[in-house]
Amino acid sequence: MASPAQDDLFGDLPPPPSLEPVFPSASAKPSHQPLAARMRPRRLADVVGQEHLLRPGSLLPRLVAQNRFGSLLFYGPPGCGKTSIAEAIAHETRSRFVRVNAVMSNVAELREILAAARRRPEAATILFIDELHRFNKSQQDLLLPDVEEGTVRLIGATTHNPGFYVNPPLLSRSHLFRLEPLVPAAIAGVLAAALIDVERGLGSRGVTAEPKLLADLAVLCDGDLRRALNALEVIVHGLPENAPITTADLEVFARERRIRYDADEDEHHDTISAFIKSCRGGDPDAAMYWLAKMLAGGEDPRFIARRLVILASEDVGLADPNALSLTVAAHHACDFIGLPEAELTLAHATLYIATAPKSNSATIALGEAHAALKSAPVQTVPAALRAKGGQANKRMGHGRDYDYSHDFVENVSGQDYLEQPLILYTPKTVGAEAGIAERLARWRAVKVKVRTKPA
């Protein structure tokens, strides 16, 4: 007999005898499940958003329609539809669906699931592993033989970059699909449907909401449909039946809203990347926005300050030599001031770096020097430049022919400081570095005069 959870997933289609429950508790009534679980789409075509993956004729729908897909990896932020797509695939292919959460599972459970799949080769088994990145290497390796043989078809869901968290052998045996946060319009459409759906949604409560209000709620949920549905359910159950949702009700949720920001994970790396590129690109407004997001998400202010110190040399450089001093001072200030006042220090340094003239000439010059060391024999230090301390060095003539720069016009002797002269540094003509470019050009002319002067 089908469980309520099965009826919820497959609607009026009778499930095959081999199908296992999708939800953990087969005895739970659908009305007791969270709204986000009750509103899961029953078919792939009902999934909202992710048009880049699910539009007609795309790879994933074609594979599912022909039931010829292998193992799949869904990578994306929370609430973007990874689990919903997996369940819809199981429904459409009439597959036996076994769901595992990597946080709570272990090797013994995995062995049991895989052994059961081997005993029933006639039943197509989809093994859905939520939070796959939580499995360690040995747990992931345990899946390989059965994935390779097709005993199970793995669908893994992860919020972490699979390139860092999924073993290469398992990654190479799977189709990788990246899901994006849902756009507010798609979320608002689902919220409107949930309000009037009597069977699975909140329609029995009779609560209403203006489209603008649902659109505002969708914006507050940062592309996370699960979060939006959970928020709607809390708001609706906090109101009398047949009452309208007001702006004041939404403001309560907005005050408790938390920025999605994960420490040392994808959101962390993506946001600091956007911050760095905004500073580098001279956009102070974008730089301040990403700074505020990191601070609201609980980022360590010292981490942000360190990135600003790096930017001062990597991207501002000699175009504004004061940038390094200022950012180092900002880093020290963050240490002894602490939050929340250190936010002002970071804002000061961020605006300075974002609006400063930019030069990556130091970065390029260092790269050219490393390349020169790798591409040719390492040059020996010319005898004139070697240390002359000690009797042995003096007898060998070290330093004997060194020309003391301060004895010459503009302190330029014209002497070569490499046996094979190289041009590694090319100054940019922006900010303070424009003066350096002019000075080096003048020094080159002085060197030519010194070298061509009769002895």
Sequence and secondary structure as in RCSB ss.txt:
>XXXX:A:sequence
MASPAQDDLFGDLPPPPSLEPVFPSASAKPSHQPLAARMRPRRLADVVGQEHLLRPGSLLPRLVAQNRFGSLLFY
GPPGCGKTSIAEAIAHETRSRFVRVNAVMSNVAELREILAAARRRPEAATILFIDELHRFNKSQQDLLLPDVEEG
TVRLIGATTHNPGFYVNPPLLSRSHLFRLEPLVPAAIAGVLAAALIDVERGLGSRGVTAEPKLLADLAVLCDGDL
RRALNALEVIVHGLPENAPITTADLEVFARERRIRYDADEDEHHDTISAFIKSCRGGDPDAAMYWLAKMLAGGED
PRFIARRLVILASEDVGLADPNALSLTVAAHHACDFIGLPEAELTLAHATLYIATAPKSNSATIALGEAHAALKS
APVQTVPAALRAKGGQANKRMGHGRDYDYSHDFVENVSGQDYLEQPLILYTPKTVGAEAGIAERLARWRAVKVKV
RTKPA
>XXXX:A:secstr
   HHHHHHHTTS   TT   SSS TTS GGGS HHHHT  SSGGG  S HHHHSTTSHHHHHHHHT   EEEEE
  TTSSHHHHHHHHHHHTT EEEEEETTT  HHHHHHHHHHHHH TTS EEEEEETGGGS HHHHHHHHHHHHHT
SSEEEEEESS HHHHS HHHHHTEEEEE     HHHHHHHHHHHHH TTTSSGGG  B  HHHHHHHHHHTTT H
HHHHHHHHHHHHTS TT B  HHHHHHHHHT      TTSHHHHHHHHHHHHHHHTT HHHHHHHHHHHHHTT  
HHHHHHHHHHHIIIIIGGGSTHHHHHHHHHHHHHHHH TTTHHHHHHHHHHHHHHS    HHHHHHHHHHHHHHH
S      GGGS   SHHHHHTTTTTT   GGGSGGG     SSSS        SSTTHHHHHHHHHHHHHHHHHH
HHS  
